[in-house]
Amino acid sequence: MALSPEDQRYLLTLARQTITRALEGQDPPEVDLSALSETLRRPGASFVTLTLGGELRGCIGSIEPRRPLALDVQENAVAAAFHDPRFPPLTRRELDRTHIEISVLTVPQPLEYEEPADLLAKLRPGVDGVIIERGWHRATFLPQVWEKLPDPREFLAHLCLKAGLSADDYRRPGLRVYTYQVEKFEEETEK
């Protein structure tokens, strides 16, 4: 997909302005789609990750492209700041020290595999984001999660737990697996 540096800066600024305005009780900034690049107008899927002192503070995103990328980032910025169920809503005091990272996803592709060993061998640590599905259970890890969970078995076990499944569920037949890649960019300095 390759966003231009200008598009990346625009999305990071939009995310920060949207969170700031929400903290002040204001509506999000108006996005004039006609003034944006085709890449930002096109449907896109993104994740917005917030960190505070190097620790996760919120991360919410979309897996499938359903709305213009600029609007997707705007919605996910608010969701990451205020609606990630793992954290209390972001406060005004935290905002100045909060660091924003955006990941723009490629369209997920099914990963065909025969057995658990085949699945483990086909995963590309550090490259692939992974989605798993079984019935109503679904979860994803961005490629960045490989930094904390570099072993494919451990990665899948934690992903299964995130989906509400048992840690070894990836060993059972019938698990649907999809992979995607991301274009990741972040604010210049860690706040």
Order of alpha helices (4+ residues) and beta strands (2+ residues): alpha-alpha-beta-beta-beta-alpha-alpha-beta-beta-alpha-beta-beta-alpha-beta-beta
